[in-house]
């Protein structure tokens, strides 16, 4: 019982820390955007604070919607790619999704179950 209680406490503490990390990441992203806007308006490449300095670099970086960040856009992009002749070129096997499917044996297509069975 003590092991389970401690395990539960640690899982809850980790979840709380993960939430805090996500909040910090969001604030960092907002500050980075503000620094970029400041750099654009003031034409500087280094912004100096009391204890830190930030170098602002302009790099082009192509981004696509991520499932965890822009779920609706990600779903639409995936749907369009699946319907296109390019799906084989851009899709990849996701071991976590396969495991999740495998663990839902009651809804798993029998043909897929047979295919996965020798690898599970």
C-alpha positions, 0 to 999 in steps of 0.5 A, spaced: 500 500 500 505 504 501 508 503 494 502 505 491 501 511 495 508 513 493 507 512 486 501 516 486 504 521 489 510 522 484 505 521 478 501 527 481 507 531 482 510 529 475 503 531 472 503 538 476 511 539 474 509 538 466 503 543 467 508 548 470 513 546 464 508 547 459 506 554 462 513 556 462 514 554 455 508 558 453 511 564 456 517 563 453 514 563 446 510 569 447 517 573 450 521 570 444 515 573 439 516 580 443 523 580 442 523 579 435 517 585 434 522 589 438 528 587 434 524 589 428 522 596 430 528 598 433 533 594 428 537 591 434 540 584 434 542 584 441 537 586 447 540 586 454 537 585 461 540 586 468 542 579 468 541 576 461 542 578 454 538 575 448 541 575 441 535 576 436 536 572 429 532 571 423 532 565 420 526 562 416 524 555 419 518 552 415 513 549 420 507 544 419 501 543 424 503 539 430 497 534 433 499 537 440 499 544 438 494 545 432 490 539 432 484 541 427 490 544 422 494 537 423 488 533 422 486 537 416 493 536 413 493 529 414 486 528 411 489 531 405 495 527 405 492 521 406 487 522 400 493 525 395 498 520 392 504 523 396 501 519 403 506 513 402 512 518 402 510 522 408 507 517 413 511 513 418 510 508 423 508 510 430 510 505 435 506 508 440 499 509 436 500 501 434 501 499 441 494 503 443 491 500 437 493 493 440 491 495 447 484 496 444 483 489 442 476 489 442 475 494 436 481 492 433 480 490 426 482 482 425 486 483 419 490 488 423 491 484 429 493 478 425 499 482 422 501 486 428 501 479 432 507 476 430 511 483 432 507 484 438 
